[in-house]
């Protein structure tokens, strides 16, 4: 599902204008991004949670040359689905 599809769904289900629903979806993702950048993470009840996880540096290999390289440490966004979402997918 894309951001446009989300805003179209808000438009049809709730009756907001297309502009309003697009602004709401954009604002929601802006809040999610800000929370992750600040290290707070984001928790959506009955859906799952997003958090930033520190990844250590590690050794990697260039597949075409076989040369060993160092992959630097970085932050990565991790999603953990809720039990309700896992159960709904498994059904």
N, C-alpha and C positions, 0 to 999 in steps of 0.2 A: 504494500500500500504506500502510495506517495503522499507528499504534503498536499498536493492538489486534490487527491481523492479524499483525504481527511477533511479538507475544507468544504468540498462538495457534499460530503456526508453531513457535516454540521448544517450546511445550507438547507438540505432537503429534510433532515429529521427534526431540526429545531426551528427552522424557519428564519434564520438569520440571513442577512444579505450576504452575497458572495464576498464582498469586500470585508465585512465584519468577521466572517468565518475565517477568511484567509489571515487577517490580522491576529485572531485568537490563536490559530495554529502556529504562526510565526512567533508570537509572544511566548507560547508554551515551550517551543524548542529553544528560544533564547534563554528562558529561565533554566531549562535543563542544562544547557551549555554553561551558563554562569555558575550553577551549583557544582558541576564537575570541575570547572577551572579552579574554583575556590576550595576544592577538596571535600566538599560536603556530600557529594553523591546525590542520588535522587531515588526515592522509593515510591512506587506506584502500587497501592494496595490491590491485591488480587491479580496483579500482573507480574511484577518483579522489581528488581532494584538494579541501579547502575552505580558503579563506584570506580574510582581511579585507583589503579594498582601499580606499584613501582616494579618494573622488571629489571633484573640484574643484567649486567653485561655478560656476554657469553661468547664462546667461540662458534663460528659458523664456517661453512665451506661454500666456495663459489662452484656451482655445479658444472659450469662449462670448462673451467680450468683446473678444478680440484684444489685450488689455493685456499689455505686456511686464513680467515679474516676474523677480526674482532667486531662483534655487534655491540654497540654502545648501550648503556642503560637508558631506559626511557619510561615514560608513564603510558599506561594503556587503559582504555575504558573496558570494564568487565560487566557483563549482564548476567544476573542470576534470576532465573524465572521463579515465580512463586509456585507453591504447591498446587494452587488452583489452576494456574496456567498449564503446568505439567500434566495434571489430571485431565484437563480438557483436551490437550493434544493427544494423550494416550487413548482417549475414548474412541 
